[in-house]
Amino acid sequence: MTDHMLAVAVADLDPSPRSLAEAARTQGQGLRTVADLARTFGGDVRIESSSDGPGKTIVVRFILPGGTP
């Protein structure tokens, strides 16, 4: 967290989905909901593949009220 941004990262050992487009085609809507919220507040979502085996990290950034990145 900074004066203008909150970043949240969640990692797991499942390699899928590897992109937001792929996530949109899955049953769950959780990631899509979080991405929509992030965009509403000027933030973004990215999915990073694990560098040391299976898995991924999802990073969500939210711009705090009154903040600029």
C-alpha positions as CSV (number, residue, x, y, z in Angstrom):
1,M,0.0,0.0,0.0
2,T,1.2,3.5,-0.8
3,D,-0.4,6.9,-0.5
4,H,-2.3,6.4,-3.7
5,M,-2.5,2.6,-4.3
6,L,-3.5,-0.6,-2.7
7,A,-2.0,-3.8,-4.3
8,V,-3.2,-7.3,-3.3
9,A,-1.6,-10.5,-4.6
10,V,-2.8,-14.0,-4.3
11,A,-0.8,-17.1,-5.3
12,D,-1.7,-20.7,-5.9
13,L,-0.3,-23.9,-7.4
14,D,-2.9,-24.2,-10.1
15,P,-1.6,-23.1,-13.5
16,S,-5.0,-22.1,-14.9
17,P,-6.3,-19.6,-15.8
18,R,-3.2,-18.0,-17.3
19,S,-5.0,-14.9,-18.6
20,L,-8.0,-12.8,-17.8
21,A,-9.6,-13.9,-21.1
22,E,-9.3,-17.5,-20.1
23,A,-10.6,-16.7,-16.6
24,A,-13.7,-15.1,-18.2
25,R,-14.5,-18.5,-19.9
26,T,-14.4,-20.4,-16.6
27,Q,-17.4,-21.2,-14.3
28,G,-16.3,-18.9,-11.5
29,Q,-17.0,-15.2,-11.7
30,G,-14.8,-14.1,-8.8
31,L,-11.8,-13.0,-10.8
32,R,-14.0,-11.2,-13.3
33,T,-15.8,-9.3,-10.4
34,V,-12.5,-8.3,-8.9
35,A,-11.2,-7.1,-12.3
36,D,-14.4,-5.1,-12.8
37,L,-14.0,-3.5,-9.4
38,A,-10.4,-2.7,-10.0
39,R,-11.2,-1.0,-13.4
40,T,-14.0,1.0,-11.7
41,F,-11.5,2.5,-9.3
42,G,-8.8,3.1,-12.0
43,G,-6.8,-0.1,-11.1
44,D,-6.0,-3.2,-13.0
45,V,-5.4,-7.0,-12.7
46,R,-2.6,-9.1,-14.0
47,I,-1.9,-12.8,-13.9
48,E,1.8,-13.8,-13.5
49,S,3.0,-17.4,-14.1
50,S,5.1,-18.9,-11.4
51,S,8.8,-18.8,-12.2
52,D,9.5,-21.9,-10.2
53,G,6.9,-24.5,-11.3
54,P,3.2,-24.8,-11.6
55,G,1.0,-22.0,-10.4
56,K,0.3,-18.3,-10.7
57,T,0.0,-15.1,-8.9
58,I,-2.9,-12.7,-9.4
59,V,-2.1,-9.1,-8.7
60,V,-4.9,-6.5,-8.2
61,R,-4.2,-2.8,-7.9
62,F,-6.7,-0.3,-6.7
63,I,-6.2,3.5,-7.0
64,L,-7.2,5.0,-3.6
65,P,-9.7,7.9,-3.5
66,G,-7.9,11.1,-4.3
67,G,-4.8,9.2,-5.5
68,T,-3.0,9.1,-8.8
69,P,-0.5,6.3,-9.7
